[in-house]
Amino acid sequence: NKLVRSELYKGLKYPTGTMGEDLALIVPILYLSLKTSYINSPLYYYFYNRESVTKRKDSDSMQRSFLQFKSNTDIVLEFFAKQNDRDIYKKALNWIMYSVKTWISTTSNKRKKK
């Protein structure tokens, strides 16, 4: 759902895993972009797989997802640390902390319902 000039990928660390990998790329790309646009039209169809690895809620899968998310957010923080922009680094750190708290809260609520 994103169309990005290839030169924006140069020098970026490509994430691994299945949790938060798009975040680790799109946040730096948006920061580096001189222009962004939005098209309010479906250009492809997304298949939602209820059995996918990202939807599993067993302890091992949740721990693996969290560690992947942490690894990918570390990539974002590393990128902003290199930009020498303390304000944007602080905002990125606060956003990631909020995301982690939300993820933990959502995950623990889902586990309680079982």
C-alpha positions as CSV (number, residue, x, y, z in Angstrom):
1,N,0.0,0.0,0.0
2,K,3.1,2.2,-0.3
3,L,5.0,3.4,-3.4
4,V,8.4,4.6,-2.5
5,R,11.3,5.9,-4.5
6,S,14.1,3.3,-4.4
7,E,16.8,5.9,-3.3
8,L,15.0,6.4,0.0
9,Y,15.9,2.9,1.0
10,K,19.6,3.5,0.6
11,G,21.4,3.3,3.9
12,L,18.4,2.1,5.8
13,K,18.7,-1.1,7.9
14,Y,16.2,-3.7,6.7
15,P,14.2,-5.3,9.5
16,T,13.7,-9.0,10.0
17,G,10.7,-10.9,11.5
18,T,7.0,-10.4,11.2
19,M,6.2,-7.9,13.9
20,G,6.7,-4.2,13.3
21,E,8.9,-4.6,10.2
22,D,6.9,-2.1,8.2
23,L,7.3,0.4,11.0
24,A,11.1,0.1,10.9
25,L,11.1,1.2,7.3
26,I,8.2,3.5,6.8
27,V,9.0,5.8,9.7
28,P,12.5,6.7,8.4
29,I,11.2,6.8,4.8
30,L,8.6,9.3,5.8
31,Y,11.2,11.4,7.7
32,L,13.5,11.4,4.6
33,S,10.7,12.1,2.1
34,L,10.3,15.6,0.6
35,K,6.8,14.8,-0.5
36,T,4.1,12.3,0.4
37,S,0.7,11.7,-1.2
38,Y,-2.4,9.7,-0.5
39,I,-4.6,7.9,-3.0
40,N,-8.1,7.1,-1.7
41,S,-8.6,4.2,-3.9
42,P,-8.0,0.4,-3.4
43,L,-5.1,-0.7,-5.6
44,Y,-4.9,-4.2,-4.3
45,Y,-6.9,-6.6,-2.0
46,Y,-5.5,-7.7,1.3
47,F,-6.1,-11.2,2.5
48,Y,-6.7,-11.4,6.3
49,N,-5.5,-14.8,7.5
50,R,-6.8,-15.6,11.0
51,E,-4.3,-18.4,11.3
52,S,-1.2,-16.3,10.4
53,V,1.8,-16.2,12.7
54,T,1.1,-12.6,13.7
55,K,-2.4,-13.7,15.0
56,R,-1.2,-16.5,17.3
57,K,-1.7,-15.8,21.0
58,D,0.3,-18.6,22.7
59,S,3.1,-17.6,25.0
60,D,6.0,-18.5,22.6
61,S,4.4,-16.6,19.7
62,M,3.7,-13.6,21.8
63,Q,7.2,-13.5,23.2
64,R,8.7,-13.9,19.7
65,S,6.4,-11.1,18.4
66,F,7.4,-8.8,21.2
67,L,11.2,-9.4,20.7
68,Q,10.7,-8.8,16.9
69,F,8.8,-5.6,17.6
70,K,11.6,-4.5,20.0
71,S,14.3,-5.3,17.5
72,N,12.5,-3.3,14.8
73,T,11.8,-0.3,17.1
74,D,15.5,-0.3,18.0
75,I,16.2,0.2,14.2
76,V,13.9,3.3,14.3
77,L,15.6,4.7,17.4
78,E,19.0,4.0,15.9
79,F,18.0,5.9,12.7
80,F,16.8,8.9,14.6
81,A,19.8,8.9,16.9
82,K,22.0,9.2,13.7
83,Q,19.9,12.2,12.4
84,N,21.3,14.4,15.2
85,D,17.8,15.7,15.9
86,R,17.1,15.3,19.7
87,D,13.5,16.5,19.4
88,I,12.5,13.9,16.8
89,Y,14.4,11.2,18.6
90,K,12.5,12.0,21.8
91,K,9.2,12.0,20.0
92,A,10.0,8.6,18.4
93,L,11.0,7.2,21.7
94,N,7.8,8.4,23.3
95,W,5.7,7.0,20.5
96,I,7.4,3.6,20.8
97,M,6.9,3.6,24.6
98,Y,3.2,4.3,24.0
99,S,3.0,1.5,21.4
100,V,4.6,-1.0,23.7
101,K,2.3,-0.1,26.5
102,T,-0.7,-0.4,24.2
103,W,0.5,-3.7,22.8
104,I,1.0,-5.1,26.4
105,S,-2.4,-3.9,27.5
106,T,-4.2,-5.3,24.4
107,T,-2.3,-8.6,24.7
108,S,-3.0,-9.1,28.4
109,N,-6.7,-8.3,27.9
110,K,-7.0,-10.9,25.1
111,R,-5.3,-13.5,27.3
112,K,-7.6,-12.8,30.2
113,K,-10.7,-13.4,27.9
114,K,-9.5,-17.0,27.2
